[in-house]
Amino acid sequence: MNFDFVYKICTKSEWNDAKENKIFKGTSLDLKDGFIHFSDINQVKQTLNKFYLNQPNLVLLKVDALKLQKLVWEHSSSGDMFPHLYSDFDIDCVVKEYSLDLKEDGNHKIPSEIK
């Protein structure tokens, strides 16, 4: 696990709203669950395949984990440790954003530095 950065998948509209408001409050699933779901670099592909197959207009955010005050690593139902944030975060914590293009097979083209 790399503790320096975590990755957030969201729709382009959710990210545009966050940029407009200067704060990311979470996706509808995050708001329902009471925390913001993140993945580490090795979990991005798994998360995309499990929750976002065939979904267009996605963005992957690379977030400076050291700036997130209420980030907790917790066990998921699969037993893996996933980062969860129990607060909003300032968009200045995002160090890079990637557009996730949808391929014909329903998977997403993952940036080479993430693979």
N, C-alpha and C positions, 0 to 999 in steps of 0.2 A: 504494500500500500504506500502511496505517496501522500503525505500529509500536507504538502505545500499547496496543492490545488485540488479542487473538486469541480465537477461538471454538472451543469443543469440543462436539461432538455425542456424546451417550451415552444409554443407557437410563435410565429413572427408577430402576431398581433399582441400576445401577452408581453413580449419583449418590447415592442413599440410603446405599449402603455407604461411599462416600467421606466423606459427612457424619458418619456414625457413627464412622469411624476418624480423622477430621480430616485425611485425606490422600487424594489421588487418585493411584492407581497406574497407571491406564489401563484401557482396555477389553481384551477378549480379543485383538482385532487389534493394539492397541498393544503388548501384552505379547509377542505373536508377533513383531512387527517390531522390537522393542527400543527404541521411542521412542513418545511420545504424539503422535498426529496432531492438528494444529490447522488451522483455516482463518482467513484474514483476512476482514474484513467482506464483501468482494466475492466471496468463494469459498464462502460458506455455502450458498447456493442450489444451486450446482453440486455441492457435496459431498453435500447431501441427495439430489439427483436421481440421482447416480451410485451411491451406496452405501446409501441408506436408503429408497428408494421403497417404499411400502406398509408400512413398519415403524411400528407404533404405539408409544406410551409412550416417546417421546424427549424429551430435555431439551437445550436449547442453553445453554451456559455462556459468559458474557462474562468473559474472564480478563485481568487486568492483566499485560501482557507484560513490563513493566519489572521486575516482581518475580520473573520466571522466570530463574534463573541459567544454565541450560544450553539456552536456546532458540536454535535454528539455523534459518535460512531455506535450504531446499534445493530443487533442481529435482525435480519429479515426472516421471513417465513422459510427461506431456503437455507438459513443458517449462516449466510454470508454477512459480513459487517458492511453496512452502508452508512454514509454520512447524512444526518438529518439536522436541519437548522430550525431551532425553536424561536425564530424571530424573522422580521423582514431583513433585507439587506440593501445597503446603499449600492447603486449601480456602479460606483467607483471601484467596487471590489472586483468587477469583471475586468479581466486583463485581455481577453480576446473573445470574439464571437465568430461563429462559423455557421454558414447556411448549410443545412443538411438536405442535399438534393435527393429526391426519390428516384430510385432505379426502377426499371420495368418489372422486376421480380418482387417489388414491394418493400425491399430493403433500402437502407439509406447509404449514400456514399459518405463514408467516414473520412475525415481529414487524415492525411498520412501521419501526422505527428501524434495522433490519438491511437492508431492501430496498435 
